[in-house]
Amino acid sequence: MKFKFIGVALLCAFLMMNIVFTQFMVHQFYYENYIKVLIFGGLNIVVFPLALFTYKKTKNEKA
């Protein structure tokens, strides 16, 4: 089961963005900047399906 490297790189980038957005969201919640919490939460919700789509697309590719 071999993966294309571009798909794996995209998947890693999307998942890293999820981690970063979650960390920013927690940090802004601590400092009570609730508008920024909603922005980073929304970005997290947008990026996660992109990661799932990339995973499914990469998983079905023949190497």
Wavefront OBJ file of the C-alpha trace (Angstrom):
o trace
v 0.000 0.000 0.000
v 1.999 2.969 -1.299
v 0.797 6.552 -1.120
v 1.584 9.471 -3.389
v 3.892 11.845 -1.580
v 1.919 14.972 -2.509
v -1.224 13.562 -0.875
v 0.646 12.652 2.273
v 2.261 16.107 2.387
v -1.142 17.771 1.989
v -2.605 15.585 4.707
v 0.236 16.479 7.067
v -0.237 20.179 6.300
v -3.985 20.056 6.951
v -3.573 18.182 10.210
v -0.828 20.575 11.348
v -3.171 23.477 10.590
v -5.828 21.780 12.753
v -3.381 21.531 15.648
v -2.279 25.157 15.272
v -5.845 26.481 15.027
v -6.866 24.481 18.102
v -3.913 25.849 20.064
v -4.734 29.424 19.002
v -8.373 28.847 19.944
v -7.468 27.658 23.448
v -5.026 30.529 23.879
v -7.580 33.138 22.840
v -10.245 31.552 25.066
v -7.892 31.919 28.041
v -7.536 35.645 27.307
v -11.308 35.988 26.721
v -11.107 37.041 23.054
v -14.269 35.199 22.112
v -14.531 36.582 18.565
v -11.114 35.101 17.754
v -12.175 31.840 19.427
v -15.117 31.629 17.021
v -12.879 32.467 14.047
v -10.315 29.777 14.880
v -13.075 27.288 15.707
v -14.632 27.964 12.314
v -11.288 27.531 10.573
v -10.858 24.242 12.418
v -14.269 23.085 11.209
v -13.378 24.046 7.608
v -9.930 22.411 7.547
v -10.905 19.049 9.065
v -13.192 17.944 6.187
v -10.439 18.950 3.759
v -8.118 16.558 5.606
v -10.709 13.776 5.438
v -11.257 14.368 1.705
v -7.486 14.317 1.087
v -7.149 11.092 3.075
v -9.904 9.335 1.160
v -8.571 10.589 -2.177
v -4.998 9.498 -1.352
v -6.109 6.150 0.056
v -7.874 5.180 -3.193
v -4.981 6.132 -5.509
v -2.965 3.355 -7.041
v 0.797 3.855 -6.656
l 1 2 3 4 5 6 7 8 9 10 11 12 13 14 15 16 17 18 19 20 21 22 23 24 25 26 27 28 29 30 31 32 33 34 35 36 37 38 39 40 41 42 43 44 45 46 47 48 49 50 51 52 53 54 55 56 57 58 59 60 61 62 63
